[in-house]
Amino acid sequence: MLVLDANILVRAILGRRVRQLLEAYAGPGLRFYSPDAAYAEAEKYLPALLKKRGKSDADLAATLEDLKLLVEPINRDAYEHLEAEARERLRGRDEIFLRNQANIVEQDER
């Protein structure tokens, strides 16, 4: 099992490589999941990202539904009881990761 965040969902829709990797590795030995909130975040930002690339968002809902066949959405109720432990395990690492992500995004926007 591998849990994916909104950034991976966005890349699976905007790009080719992430989608290819998901299709190649999804199966009985490996299942992909993503929180409902990650899907909501992707759905929120994708229209603007598609517009910026000169693409239509007319098929976005269908595309997201198709992606859910590869990356199963999970409801918060399924994992919220684990959140405190997960945050404790990630304390310190998260701040470094977020700083690195901010630097990458800043460089991409230049």
C-alpha positions as CSV (number, residue, x, y, z in Angstrom):
1,M,0.0,0.0,0.0
2,L,1.2,3.4,-0.9
3,V,-0.6,6.6,0.0
4,L,-0.3,9.5,-2.4
5,D,-0.8,13.2,-1.8
6,A,-2.5,15.8,-4.0
7,N,0.8,16.7,-5.8
8,I,1.0,13.2,-7.2
9,L,-2.6,13.3,-8.3
10,V,-2.0,16.6,-10.1
11,R,1.0,15.2,-11.8
12,A,-0.9,12.1,-12.8
13,I,-3.4,14.3,-14.6
14,L,-1.0,16.9,-16.0
15,G,1.8,14.7,-17.0
16,R,2.5,11.3,-18.5
17,R,5.2,9.7,-16.4
18,V,3.3,9.6,-13.1
19,R,0.3,8.1,-14.8
20,Q,2.5,5.5,-16.5
21,L,4.1,4.5,-13.2
22,L,0.8,4.2,-11.5
23,E,-0.5,2.0,-14.3
24,A,2.7,-0.1,-14.4
25,Y,2.8,-0.8,-10.7
26,A,-0.9,-0.9,-9.7
27,G,-2.0,-4.5,-9.1
28,P,-2.4,-7.2,-6.5
29,G,1.0,-6.6,-5.0
30,L,0.7,-2.8,-4.7
31,R,-2.4,-0.7,-4.2
32,F,-2.4,3.1,-4.3
33,Y,-4.6,5.2,-2.0
34,S,-5.1,9.0,-1.5
35,P,-7.2,10.8,1.1
36,D,-10.4,12.4,0.0
37,A,-8.9,15.8,1.0
38,A,-6.1,15.2,-1.6
39,Y,-8.6,14.6,-4.3
40,A,-10.5,17.8,-3.3
41,E,-7.2,19.8,-3.3
42,A,-6.3,18.5,-6.8
43,E,-9.8,19.3,-8.0
44,K,-9.5,22.8,-6.6
45,Y,-6.1,23.6,-8.3
46,L,-6.3,21.7,-11.6
47,P,-8.6,24.0,-13.5
48,A,-6.2,26.9,-13.1
49,L,-3.2,24.7,-13.9
50,L,-4.9,23.4,-17.0
51,K,-5.8,26.9,-18.1
52,K,-2.3,28.0,-17.6
53,R,-1.2,25.3,-19.9
54,G,-3.8,26.2,-22.5
55,K,-5.9,23.1,-21.9
56,S,-9.6,22.7,-21.2
57,D,-10.9,21.4,-17.9
58,A,-14.1,20.1,-19.6
59,D,-13.2,16.5,-19.0
60,L,-11.6,17.0,-15.6
61,A,-14.4,15.3,-13.6
62,A,-14.2,12.3,-15.8
63,T,-10.4,12.2,-15.7
64,L,-10.5,12.3,-11.9
65,E,-13.0,9.5,-11.7
66,D,-10.8,7.5,-14.1
67,L,-7.8,8.1,-11.8
68,K,-9.8,6.8,-8.8
69,L,-9.6,3.4,-10.5
70,L,-5.8,3.5,-10.0
71,V,-5.7,5.5,-6.8
72,E,-8.5,4.7,-4.4
73,P,-9.8,7.6,-2.4
74,I,-9.9,7.0,1.4
75,N,-12.3,8.8,3.7
76,R,-10.9,10.6,6.7
77,D,-12.8,8.3,9.1
78,A,-10.5,5.5,7.9
79,Y,-7.3,7.1,9.1
80,E,-8.1,10.0,11.5
81,H,-7.4,7.8,14.6
82,L,-3.8,7.4,13.3
83,E,-3.2,11.1,12.7
84,A,-1.6,12.1,16.1
85,E,0.9,9.2,15.8
86,A,1.8,10.1,12.2
87,R,2.3,13.7,13.0
88,E,4.6,12.8,15.9
89,R,6.6,10.5,13.6
90,L,7.0,13.2,11.0
91,R,7.8,16.1,13.4
92,G,10.9,17.8,12.2
93,R,11.0,16.0,8.8
94,D,7.8,17.8,7.7
95,E,9.3,21.2,8.1
96,I,12.4,20.3,6.1
97,F,10.2,18.7,3.4
98,L,7.9,21.8,3.2
99,R,10.9,24.2,2.9
100,N,12.4,22.0,0.1
101,Q,9.0,21.9,-1.7
102,A,8.6,25.6,-1.5
103,N,12.1,26.1,-3.1
104,I,11.2,23.7,-5.9
105,V,7.9,25.5,-6.6
106,E,9.6,28.8,-6.6
107,Q,12.2,27.6,-9.1
108,D,9.5,26.1,-11.3
109,E,7.7,29.4,-11.4
110,R,10.7,31.3,-12.7
